[in-house]
């Protein structure tokens, strides 16, 4: 008999290039799927950004640009498909920051590459999963 987690992980099959999200409290890690590893129930993903979602809205607060960071190989059950209303503002902030709705402080954080490795490390360390 299969557990709920096993059934859920088999149902989660993302497509390459699909934008996915991991939620941790107010933080969201957005990533692009590179490849699914079904025999290990893992998702190989290329991080894009960490955003802080403002309470009661989908607007982005703080944003770390992770496009140059290390790839992740995490359990597929941790990911969900990102919503269009999340992805569009994210892409605007990453590729056209001058048109972004983010505040000036968030744009400075976006450009501060020295914090990206630390931000990704802290986010992943805060996740609760079994290897």
Residue, then its C-alpha position, 0 to 999 in steps of 0.5 A: x500500500x502506498x503512502x499519501x506522500x508517495x502518491x503525491x510525488x508520483x502525481x507531481x510531474x513538472x515539465x522542463x522550463x516550467x516555473x515552480x515554487x517552494x513556499x516557506x512562510x512568507x518566502x517563495x523560492x521560484x525556480x525553473x525545472x531542468x528535469x524530473x528524476x522520477x526514480x528518486x521522486x526529485x525535481x532538478x531545478x534552476x533557482x530564479x529568485x526568492x521573494x517575500x510575499x506581502x500578507x493578503x496579496x501576491x505582491x512581491x516585497x524583497x527579491x533576491x536574484x538567484x539566476x547565477x546560483x547553484x541548481x537544486x535537486x529536491x523532493x518533488x513534493x516540495x514544489x508546486x506550479x507557480x501561478x501566472x500572477x506570481x511569475x509575471x511580476x517576478x519576470x518583470x523585476x528580473x528582466x526589466x527592473x525599471x518597470x518593476x512595481x517593487x520598491x527602490x530598496x528591493x531593487x537594490x537587494x536584487x542587484x546585491x549579488x553578495x547576498x544571493x548565495x547566503x539567501x539561497x543557503x538560508x532558504x534551503x536550510x529552513x526547509x523540512x525534508x528528508x534526504 
